[in-house]
Amino acid sequence: MDNLNHKQLSGEQYIPEYLENRGSDHELANNNRPISLLPVPSKVCERVALHQLTSYLTTNHRLSVHQSGNKTWHSTETSLIHSTDSILKAIAQKKVTAVILSDMSKAFDSINHNILLAKLKDVGVSSRCLGCFKSYLSERYQAVRINSTLSEKLPVASGVPQGSILGPLLFSIYLNDLPSVAKSCSSESYVDDTKLFLSFRINDSNIALTDLNEDLIRMRNWCFDNLLLLNPDKTKLMVYAEAAKCSRSYLILDSRYLVRN
């Protein structure tokens, strides 16, 4: 892992990052995302480091079982099956299940490097390897290219390189403790999309909604502590139950109502 230093491998002092359109109107900044142009030797070394780190984390059970993203034999289907099974069991028991679907804004680009290094240490990464990861993350630069015009380079102070081999695993480690934040709800995640769900008797709906709202606030506070942003506009509330038991309900996130339609 001593060779993870991207500057030595590339022979350059920076790796330029460009913008790739992901929306219908590329003139809007929010419809674009940064991608990293990484040298092949760097990716080879990253692959070796990924294999070693994944093997260690898997063998020692250091990754949350409630995260289905960036894992072998896991996918969106894994998370969906688990959630659907819980909802159907609750309906069979004449219960209502409320589900909060949360979304983070630009999570990959917002990863704080110091917090990430602290979390790598928490999962058992040695001091020597931490030095390699610090070198891997530091002294990166980004630029924007429009046609043949290239902007000035600016330092990348946060985020994991998108398009890299190690990036997804580092992101999973950063979010590794998020599922444990909820106290009353069950939690399932796929990368940065997290579901909170709680099953309850219809007579206990007021208490359940209070518990849901408190866990939602705990998740928001976790995001604040980890310098991430929960997006209220894309955070939704869904209620699953027999039709006769459904009623209009809402939660509050940052003074905005999440209303069940």
N, C-alpha and C positions, 0 to 999 in steps of 0.2 A: 504493500500500500504506500510505500515511500514514493512511488512514481505517479501519485495522483495529481501532482502539481501540473495544472494545465498549461502554465506558462512555459515550463521546461519542455513539455512534450510538443508544443506547437511551434516553438521557436519564435513566438510573438509575445508581446506584452499584454495583449488583450484578445478576447474572443468576441467578435462583433455579433450583436443580436439585432435581428430585424423583426418587422411586423408582418403578420400573416392575417389576411382578412378572414373573419369568421362570421360576418353578418352581411346583410344585403346592401348596406351602404358603407363602403370602405372609407368615406370621408369622416365618419364619426369615430372618434378615438376609442370609444367603448366597444366598438365592433372589431377591434384588432387586438392581437395578442403577441407577446414577444416569443421568439423561438431562438435557440442557441445554435450557432454553427460551430461544431466541435470537431477537432482533428481526430482522425481514425486511431492513432496510437493511444490517445486519451480514452477512447471508448473501449479499446482492448483492456486497458488497465482497470477501467471502471467495471467491466464485466467480471474480471477476477475478484475485485473487491466486493462486488455485489454477491457473488457466489459464496464467498467466505462469510460475509455479514449475515446473509439470509440463512445460511446453515447454522450459524451460532444462535440467531434469534429464534429459529424454529426449534432447534434441539433443546434450548433452555426456556421455551414457552414465554418469550418476552414480548410478543406482540398480542394485542387484544384480540380475543376470539369474536368480538362484535364488529370488527372491521373486515369487510369482504373485498376491499379494493387493493390492487397491487399484490395479490397473493396467488400462489399456485393452487389450482383446483377451486378457485373462488371467482365469482363474477357478480354482476347485477342480479342474475338469476338466484344465486345463493341467498343474497339478502332478501329478495322478493319472496322466495319460498318460505323462509323463516317467518317473515312478517305475516304472510297470508295464512300460514298454519296457525299462528297465534290468534289472528282475527277470527278465523273459522271456529276455532275451539271456544272462543268467547261467545260467539253467536249461538253455538250449540248449548251453552250454559245460560242462555237468555241474558247475556251481558252486552253492554255497549262498549265499543273501542274507539277512543279518540287518538288520532295520529297527527303529529306535527311534522311536516316536511320542511326541513330547514336548508338554507343555501348560504354559502359564504361568498363574499365579493373578492375576486382576484386572489384567492387563497394561495396559489402557488407562488405568486409574485410578492406576497406579503410575509413570507417566512423570515423571522428574525434569526440571524446567524448565531448570535450568542445564546439564545434560547434553544436553538436546535442543537448546538454543541453540548449544552447542559443536559438535554434529553438523551443525547447519544451516550453521555457519561452515565445517566440513570439506568440505561438498559445494559450497561456493563462494558462499553467500549473502552479499551485501555487508553492511557495517557498518550502513548506513542501514536496510536491510530487517530486519536482526537487531533493531534498536531497535523496529521495528513489531511483530515477533513477540513480543518481550519484553512490550510493552504489551498485545498480544492475550491473552497467557497470564496476566498479573498482575491482581491485585485482583478475582478472581472469588470468589463466595460460594455456599454451598449451604445448603439447608434441606430438612427432611422434612415432608411433609404427610400426615396420616392423617385422612380425611374432611375436616372443616372446620378442623382444628387444625393450625397451622403452627409448627414448632419455631423456635428462635433461629437466626440465620444464623451460619455458621462459614466461615472462609476456606478456599478450595481451594488447597492448597499443592503439589499434584502432579496429573498426569494431563492429557489433552487433552479438550476438551469433546466428549462423545458426543452425536451428533446434529448436529454442526457440519459444514461443507463441507470445511474444511481438516484436521480431526482425523485422518481415515484416512491422508492423505499424510504428515502430521507423524509419525504412528505408524510408517509404513513407513521414514521417514528415521531414526528412532530405532533401528530394528532392522536397518538397512541393512548393517551390518558383521557381523551374527550368522552368516550362512552361511560366512564366511571363517574362522571359529574352528576348525572341524574340520580336522585334519591328515591323517587316514587315510581318513575316510569322505566320501562325497558327501552333499550337503545340499540339501534343497528345503523352502521355507517357503510357507505361505499365511497371511498376517497373523501371528498369534502361535503358530500350530501349525507345528512344525518336524519334519521327518523326517531322521534320519541313517541312511544305509544303506551296507552294505559287502558286496561279493561276494568269495567265497574258496573255495578247494578244501577239501574236508572234512578232509583231513590237516592243514590249517593252522588248524583251528577254534580251538585254544587261543590262538594268536597273534592271530587275528582278534578274538576276544572281548576280549582285553586292549586291542587298538587301539580297539575300540568303547567300552570302559569309559573309556579315557583321553580320547576325544573327548567323551563324555558329561560327564565331569568338567570339561573345558574349557568346555563350554556352560554348566554350572552356575556356574563361576567368572565367565564373562562376565555371567551374570544378576546375580551378586553385585555385580560392578563397576558395573553399570548400574542397580542398585537394583530389579531385578525378581526374581520368585520362580518357580523351576521347581517344578511340583507333582509330587512323587513318586507320589502316589496315582493320577494320571491319565497318567503316563508309562509306556508299554507297550513290550514287546519282542516282535517277530514274526519268525519264520524261514520263508523260502520256499525249498523244494527238492523234489526227488523224495522221495516218502514214505519210501523205504528209507534215505535219508541223514539224515533228521531225528532228532535226539536232544535230550534235555532239556538246556537251557542257561539261564544266568541272568547278569544284570549287577547291579551294586550302585550305588545312588544314595542318598546321605545315609543310609547304614546300612540301606537297605531293598532287598530283592531284587526285581528285575524278571525274573520267571520266564516262559519260553516254555512255554505249556501244551501 
